[in-house]
């Protein structure tokens, strides 16, 4: 996906030789990734349970529709993004929001030892449908509460689940906790394009064409609902700049955002090898 890559002169050089858009200041206290979407649930307090139930109900169709959504290129892109963020052979990985294991599968392929990969997800239905290499460990948990010890991983990934987190600041602090000093963070997300024309086309695809196709190929009638909700969370999500500042506020350094095709955001950061002394 080198076409459409956005490299800005503001960012530092990254592992693949490209440049990242870099944050300029920290932003503490960023909670929900978007305002309550009351067309789906009544209030913010209902969101977590509603989203978990929706994923539980659609888990059996998720991979089928994802292949349609990504036009078959999803696994290749996820693998490239993980490598661009610094994932290497032999690293220990925690994949948060692992779902059916789409990112965890690629991480296991890169690190070479599936037992070094732990997938964490709050949806029993999604974890029950996970198709991962033998040895990959799966656990119930959330971005705000990861079942792992301090400094357990050298790399932490979050694939297209940022929009479903309840408290972003708590999640980023938890990511910082479970990473070793020098550990790398990689958050993959779809971002609403800056161009009005591109945004309209993406909305037509994600909120119109994909739900219609999901109605045809999916076995569960809730799948079109999930796809419409998918776009609505993208459209309502907080800005990339706010996400960068919140990651920095959690104590990460070298915080930056790499963009492919104007909409695939790769947020990258590193846990410092030496923690700053408190005043």
N, C-alpha and C positions, 0 to 999 in steps of 0.2 A: 504493500500500500504506500509506495513512495509518491505516487501522484497525489497532488493536493496537500502534501505535507506543509504544515505551517511552521516556519522557523522564524523567530523574531530576533532582532539584534539585542534584545534586553536580556536574553538568557545565557546561562553558562554552557560550555561545551558538554555534551553528554556522551554516553558510552558508544553510541552508534555514529558519532561525528556530527549529528544534527544539533540544533539548539532548542532550548525550552523557553517558554514564557515563564518568567520567574515572579514570585510574589514579592511585594515591596514592604509589607508590614504584617504583623500578626493580628488575628481577630479572635479574641477569646469569646466563649459563650455562645457559639453557633449551635443551635439545637436542631429543630426539625429541618429537613432539606427542602421543604416546600410548605406553603400554607395548607390547612385542611382542605381536602377535595370533597366537599359536602354532597356532591352528586353520587358519591359512593358510600360514604359513612358520615355519621352525624357530627362528630367532633374529633379533635386530635387524639384524645384518649382512646378512641375506638379503632384508630388506624392499624395498630400493630396486629390485633386479633383478626381484623378484617383481611389484611394482606396475607397473613399466615394461612387463613382458611382458604383464600383464593388460590394460593400456590399449592396447598394440599389437594384441592379439587382438580387442578389442571396439571399436576405433576406428570401423569402418564402421557400427556400430549406435548410436554414442554420441548423435548429435544426435536421432535418432528417439526414443530412450528418454528423453532429456532433455526433449523437448517433452511427453511423457507425464507425466514426473515433475513438471514445473512447470505442468501443465495449460494450456500455451500462453502463460503470462504471463512466461516467463523473460527474453525480450529486453527487454520493457518495464521490468521490475524492474531489470535490470542497467544499463540506460541511466539510469534515475532515480538509482540508487545512485552511479554515477560522477559525475553532476552534483551530487548532494548533497555529494560529497567534494571538489568544486571543479574538476572537469575542464571546460575551456572551449575554445572555438574557437581554433585555432592552436597549442595546446600540443603538445609532443613527449611521446610515451607509450611506456613499456615495459610490456607485459603478460606477466607471468611465469606459467608454467603455462598457456599459452594454449590447449593442447589443439586442438580443432577450430575455434578462433577465436571462440567465443561472446561473450567479453568484448571481444576485439579489434575485432569488427565494430561493436559499439556505440560503442567509443572512436573508431573512424574516422569514424563518423557525426557524433559530437559535435565533433571537432577540425576536420572539414571537408576535411582533406588526408590521405588514407590513408598517404602516404609518411612521415608523422610518427609512425606507429605501428610498433613492433617487437614481434613476438610470439616468446616464448622457451619451449621445452618440451623435456624429455628424451626424449619418446616419438616415435620416427620414424613410427610408425603413426598417431598422432593428428595430427601436423603434416602427414602425407601426405593426411589427410582434411579439412584445414582449408579452409573456404570463407570467404574474406575478400575485401574489395574489392581490385581491382587497385591495386598500389602498396604495400599493407601488406607489410612485410618479415617473414619467418619465419626463425628460427635455432634450432639445437640448443643447449641449455644447461639449466641448473638454477637453482633459487632461490639456491643457494650459489655458483654460478659463472655469472654473466650475461655474455654476450659483448658488452660495451659499455664505453666509456671512462668514466672518472670524470666525474661531472656531466653525463651524456649526456641526461638526461630531466628534464622538468618535472613529470611525473606517472608513478607506478608503480602498477599494479594487479595483484592476485593473486585470481583468482576460484575459490573452492571447491577450492583445492589445498593449503591450509595443512596439512591432515591427512596429506598425502603427502610432506612435506618431511623430510629426514633430520636436519637440525640447524637449529632455529629461530633460535638466536642468530646463527649464521653467516649465515643467510639475511637476517635483519633488518639485519645489518651490511653485507651486500652491497647491499641496497636503499638504504641510506644512502649508500653509495659512488657508485652510478650516478645518484642524484638531484642536481640542481642545488641550491645554497642556496635555500631558499624552496620547494623542490619538495614535492609532496604525495604521500602514500601512502594507498592504499585497498585494504584486504584484506576480501574478501567470504567469509563462511563460514556454514555451518549449525551452530547450536549446540543441544545437547540442551536442551529446555525445562525451566524450573525446576519447573513443575507436574507432579506424577506422572501425572495424567490426560492432560495434553497430551503428555507424553513417551511414554506407552503408545500413544496414538493415532498419533503420528508413527512409532513403531517398527513398529506394525502396517502402516502405509502403506509405509514404506521397506523393511522387511525381509520383509514378507509379500505385500502387494498388488503392489508394483512388480516384484519378482522374478518373480512369477507372470505378470504382463503382459509382462515382458521375454522370458519363455520363449515367448510366443506371437508377438510382433512382431519379435524380434531374429533375425538370421540366424546369429549365432555362439552356441554353447551356453554360452560363458563369461559372457555378459551378466548372467544372473541372479546369478552368483557376484559380479560386480562390484557389483551393487546391494546384496547382503547385506553385502559388505565395506564399502560406503559407509556403511551405518547403524552397523556395528560401530566404525568409526573415529570417527563422531560421538559415540557413546556413551562411548568411551574417551578422547576428546580432553582435553587439559589445560584448565583453567578459563579463561574469558575474562579474569579478573583476572591470571592468570599471563601470558597473551599480551600484555596491555596493559603489564605491567611489563617484559617482554622487549623490546618495541618501544622503550620509553623508554630501556632500558639500552643500546640501539644508538645513542643520540644524538638521537632524535627528540623534538620538543616538541609541545604541544597534542595529546597522545595521548588518544583517547577512543573509545568504542564506542557506536554507535547501533543500536537493535534494532527490527526490524519483526516483527509477529505473534508475538513471543516467541521466535523461533528464527533469524531471518535477521540475523546480526551483520555490521555494517559497522565495521571498525576503521579509524580515520583518524588521520593524524599528519602533521607537517610537519618537513622538515629545516631547522634554524636557518639564517637568513641570515648570521649571524656565529657561527662555531664558538667554543665556550667555550675559554678559555685553560687549558692544563694547568698544574697546580700546580708 
